[in-house]
Amino acid sequence: MKILLHAYENDHFLGVIRALRDIEDDAQDEVVKIIREWDVIEAVQTAQLVRGRVEIIRTFEAMIARKVPEKPHMQDFLIDHPWLIDPAWQMLTHEKSLDNVLDKHFNSNKLVKKRGGRRLDFLCLADTGHAVVIEVKRPGDRVGVSELRQLEDYLLYLNRWNEQSTGGRARRSQITGVLIYSRMDDDGRELADRMRARGDVIILTWDALLETAQRLHKEYLAVVTARAPEDDPRIVALGGLDDDGASAI
């Protein structure tokens, strides 16, 4: 067992697990023990990752409370941690080429002048199949119909540009729009509901974003740690999400 654990520490444990397929039938009890130990190790490693994300969420919470400016601080935070919006987006990265596509159109000299010199701020995340355009408003700021229409315009233009793309890495099969805000004017609520119902738009408050991230990671930690005996010292050392957890991470 110690040899196997040492192999795990040297990134060879997965190979050992695969080799167990060929073990003799009379050693199956030992196989079960090894697999159980692997489950504990995997649970501990994953739980530590979740605890690390919880600390990121707490930092995010403090930034919202301080009403940190949306650019560059909140934008940069979401670029680095897109899983805060959707856990499935953890592999999305900042796609500057799409930023440039939108910037060239919406921040042309003519349009900026028409808006009294105000430039529009947005960011794009993407992988090979999915592109996301995100507009974030400073925590505490209000939004209304104009901001919602602006998000619609981003999506309309980006979808049109995507359809005209010749293919390759630039073309995506899915494009999503996101608006993150604190408060919404009454005149925007009906439009926001209609946009949400389309399926390609996410409109949510900073508080809702934070609450969802906290809940999902709390539930995930519970599922992960349940795979190991609750009295295992490695699991006990992790503590709960309400603990400081500094020594466990």
C-alpha positions as CSV (number, residue, x, y, z in Angstrom):
1,M,0.0,0.0,0.0
2,K,2.8,2.5,0.9
3,I,4.5,1.7,-2.5
4,L,1.2,2.5,-4.3
5,L,0.7,5.8,-2.4
6,H,4.3,6.8,-3.1
7,A,3.6,6.0,-6.8
8,Y,0.5,8.3,-6.6
9,E,2.7,11.1,-5.3
10,N,4.9,10.7,-8.3
11,D,2.0,10.8,-10.7
12,H,2.2,7.1,-11.4
13,F,-0.7,5.9,-9.3
14,L,-3.1,6.0,-12.3
15,G,-0.8,3.6,-14.1
16,V,-0.9,1.3,-11.1
17,I,-4.7,1.4,-11.0
18,R,-4.8,0.3,-14.6
19,A,-2.3,-2.5,-13.9
20,L,-4.7,-3.8,-11.2
21,R,-6.9,-5.1,-14.0
22,D,-4.5,-8.0,-14.4
23,I,-4.1,-8.9,-10.8
24,E,-4.7,-12.4,-9.7
25,D,-8.2,-13.4,-8.5
26,D,-7.0,-14.4,-5.0
27,A,-5.7,-10.8,-4.4
28,Q,-9.1,-9.1,-5.1
29,D,-9.5,-8.0,-1.5
30,E,-6.3,-6.0,-1.8
31,V,-7.6,-4.5,-5.0
32,V,-10.7,-3.3,-3.2
33,K,-8.5,-1.7,-0.5
34,I,-6.4,0.1,-3.0
35,I,-9.4,1.4,-4.9
36,R,-11.0,2.6,-1.7
37,E,-7.7,4.4,-0.8
38,W,-7.7,6.0,-4.3
39,D,-11.3,7.2,-3.7
40,V,-10.1,8.9,-0.5
41,I,-7.1,10.5,-2.1
42,E,-9.2,11.7,-5.0
43,A,-11.8,13.1,-2.6
44,V,-9.2,15.0,-0.6
45,Q,-7.5,16.4,-3.6
46,T,-10.8,17.6,-5.2
47,A,-12.0,18.9,-1.8
48,Q,-8.9,21.0,-1.5
49,L,-9.5,22.4,-5.0
50,V,-13.1,23.3,-3.9
51,R,-11.8,25.0,-0.7
52,G,-9.4,27.0,-2.8
53,R,-12.3,28.1,-5.0
54,V,-14.3,29.0,-1.9
55,E,-11.5,31.5,-0.9
56,I,-11.8,33.0,-4.4
57,I,-15.5,33.3,-3.9
58,R,-14.9,35.1,-0.6
59,T,-12.6,37.5,-2.4
60,F,-15.2,38.0,-5.0
61,E,-17.8,38.7,-2.3
62,A,-15.5,41.4,-0.7
63,M,-15.0,43.1,-4.1
64,I,-18.8,43.3,-4.6
65,A,-19.3,44.7,-1.1
66,R,-16.6,47.4,-1.9
67,K,-18.3,48.1,-5.2
68,V,-15.1,47.7,-7.1
69,P,-15.2,49.3,-10.6
70,E,-16.2,47.0,-13.4
71,K,-13.2,47.8,-15.5
72,P,-10.6,46.5,-15.1
73,H,-11.1,44.9,-11.7
74,M,-14.4,43.0,-12.0
75,Q,-13.8,42.2,-15.7
76,D,-10.3,40.8,-15.0
77,F,-11.7,38.7,-12.1
78,L,-14.3,37.1,-14.4
79,I,-11.7,36.5,-17.1
80,D,-9.5,34.6,-14.6
81,H,-12.5,32.8,-13.0
82,P,-15.3,32.2,-15.6
83,W,-16.6,29.3,-13.5
84,L,-18.1,31.9,-11.2
85,I,-20.8,32.5,-13.9
86,D,-21.2,28.9,-15.0
87,P,-19.1,25.9,-13.7
88,A,-19.1,24.5,-17.2
89,W,-17.1,27.6,-18.4
90,Q,-14.0,26.9,-16.4
91,M,-12.0,26.2,-19.6
92,L,-13.2,29.4,-21.4
93,T,-10.4,32.0,-22.0
94,H,-10.3,35.7,-22.9
95,E,-10.9,35.9,-26.6
96,K,-9.3,39.3,-27.6
97,S,-10.1,38.8,-31.2
98,L,-13.8,38.8,-30.5
99,D,-13.3,41.9,-28.3
100,N,-11.7,43.6,-31.3
101,V,-14.6,42.5,-33.6
102,L,-17.2,44.2,-31.3
103,D,-14.9,47.1,-30.4
104,K,-14.4,48.0,-34.1
105,H,-18.1,48.1,-34.7
106,F,-19.6,49.5,-31.5
107,N,-16.8,51.9,-30.6
108,S,-16.2,53.4,-34.0
109,N,-15.4,57.1,-33.9
110,K,-18.9,57.9,-35.2
111,L,-20.8,55.9,-32.6
112,V,-18.6,57.1,-29.7
113,K,-19.1,60.7,-30.8
114,K,-22.9,60.1,-31.0
115,R,-22.8,58.8,-27.4
116,G,-21.1,61.9,-26.2
117,G,-17.6,60.3,-26.1
118,R,-18.6,57.3,-24.1
119,R,-17.0,54.0,-25.1
120,L,-18.8,50.7,-24.5
121,D,-17.1,48.1,-22.2
122,F,-17.5,44.4,-22.8
123,L,-15.4,41.3,-22.8
124,C,-15.5,38.0,-24.7
125,L,-14.7,34.5,-23.5
126,A,-14.5,31.5,-25.7
127,D,-13.4,28.0,-26.5
128,T,-13.4,26.3,-29.8
129,G,-17.2,25.8,-29.9
130,H,-18.7,28.5,-27.6
131,A,-18.3,32.3,-27.4
132,V,-19.6,34.5,-24.6
133,V,-20.0,38.3,-24.7
134,I,-20.2,39.7,-21.2
135,E,-21.2,43.2,-20.0
136,V,-20.6,43.9,-16.4
137,K,-21.9,46.9,-14.5
138,R,-20.2,48.2,-11.4
139,P,-21.8,46.7,-8.2
140,G,-24.4,49.2,-7.0
141,D,-25.2,50.6,-10.5
142,R,-28.6,50.3,-12.1
143,V,-29.5,49.0,-15.5
144,G,-32.6,49.4,-17.7
145,V,-33.9,49.0,-21.2
146,S,-30.9,50.7,-22.9
147,E,-28.4,48.2,-21.3
148,L,-30.5,45.3,-22.3
149,R,-30.9,46.5,-25.8
150,Q,-27.2,47.0,-26.0
151,L,-26.6,43.3,-25.0
152,E,-29.1,42.3,-27.7
153,D,-27.1,44.4,-30.2
154,Y,-23.9,42.6,-29.2
155,L,-25.5,39.2,-29.8
156,L,-27.1,40.2,-33.1
157,Y,-23.8,41.5,-34.5
158,L,-21.7,38.7,-33.1
159,N,-24.0,36.1,-34.5
160,R,-24.1,37.8,-37.9
161,W,-20.3,38.0,-37.9
162,N,-20.1,34.3,-36.8
163,E,-22.3,33.2,-39.7
164,Q,-20.2,35.0,-42.2
165,S,-17.0,33.4,-40.8
166,T,-15.3,31.1,-43.3
167,G,-14.8,28.5,-40.6
168,G,-11.9,27.2,-38.6
169,R,-11.2,28.4,-35.0
170,A,-13.1,31.7,-35.5
171,R,-16.5,30.0,-36.1
172,R,-18.5,29.0,-33.0
173,S,-21.6,26.8,-32.8
174,Q,-23.0,28.7,-29.8
175,I,-22.9,32.3,-28.7
176,T,-24.2,33.5,-25.4
177,G,-24.7,37.0,-24.0
178,V,-24.3,37.9,-20.3
179,L,-25.3,41.0,-18.3
180,I,-24.3,41.3,-14.6
181,Y,-25.7,44.1,-12.6
182,S,-26.9,45.1,-9.1
183,R,-30.3,46.8,-9.6
184,M,-32.8,47.0,-12.6
185,D,-35.2,49.8,-13.4
186,D,-38.8,48.7,-13.5
187,D,-39.1,49.4,-17.2
188,G,-36.5,46.8,-18.0
189,R,-37.9,43.8,-16.1
190,E,-40.3,42.6,-18.8
191,L,-37.6,42.8,-21.5
192,A,-35.1,41.0,-19.2
193,D,-37.6,38.1,-18.7
194,R,-38.2,37.8,-22.5
195,M,-34.4,37.8,-23.1
196,R,-33.8,35.1,-20.5
197,A,-36.5,32.9,-22.1
198,R,-34.6,32.9,-25.4
199,G,-31.9,30.5,-23.9
200,D,-28.9,32.4,-25.2
201,V,-28.9,35.1,-22.6
202,I,-27.9,35.2,-18.9
203,I,-29.0,38.2,-16.9
204,L,-28.3,38.1,-13.2
205,T,-27.3,40.3,-10.3
206,W,-24.0,40.3,-8.6
207,D,-25.7,38.9,-5.5
208,A,-27.3,36.1,-7.4
209,L,-24.0,35.2,-9.0
210,L,-22.3,35.1,-5.7
211,E,-25.1,33.1,-4.0
212,T,-25.1,30.5,-6.8
213,A,-21.3,30.0,-6.7
214,Q,-21.4,29.5,-2.9
215,R,-24.3,27.1,-3.1
216,L,-22.9,25.0,-5.9
217,H,-19.4,24.6,-4.3
218,K,-20.9,23.8,-0.9
219,E,-23.0,21.0,-2.5
220,Y,-20.0,19.8,-4.5
221,L,-17.8,19.6,-1.5
222,A,-20.5,17.6,0.4
223,V,-20.7,15.1,-2.6
224,V,-16.9,14.8,-2.8
225,T,-16.2,14.2,0.9
226,A,-19.1,11.7,1.1
227,R,-17.0,9.4,-1.1
228,A,-14.6,8.9,1.8
229,P,-15.1,7.8,5.4
230,E,-16.1,10.8,7.5
231,D,-13.6,9.9,10.2
232,D,-10.7,9.7,7.9
233,P,-8.2,12.2,9.3
234,R,-7.6,13.7,5.9
235,I,-11.3,14.5,5.4
236,V,-11.6,15.8,9.0
237,A,-8.7,18.1,8.4
238,L,-10.5,19.7,5.5
239,G,-13.3,21.0,7.8
240,G,-16.4,22.7,6.4
241,L,-16.9,25.7,4.3
242,D,-17.6,27.8,7.3
243,D,-14.2,27.0,8.8
244,D,-11.2,29.2,8.2
245,G,-9.6,26.2,6.4
246,A,-6.2,27.8,6.0
247,S,-4.4,24.8,7.2
248,A,-6.4,22.5,5.0
249,I,-5.7,24.1,1.7
